[in-house]
């Protein structure tokens, strides 16, 4: 059984997930524009990589909280 606090935290993490997804998409667009301006192959900025890693971590925490925090 998932506690009320775990449900609340899962909702908060879902908000974090949405923010990270938006940031990742924004950074992808900036990377593509920069690459096009420089006429080079598509690259990933270090910030974009970090946001993608944070997004994956947030998704794992959300899943953990949704599944009853291991109880």
KAKA-V655895 format. One record per helix or strand of 2 or more residues. SS is the DSSP state (2 for helix, 1 for strand). FROM is the first residue (numbers start at 1). LEN is the number of residues. If there is no record, write none. Layout:
SS FROM LEN
SS FROM LEN
This chain:
2 4 35
2 46 21
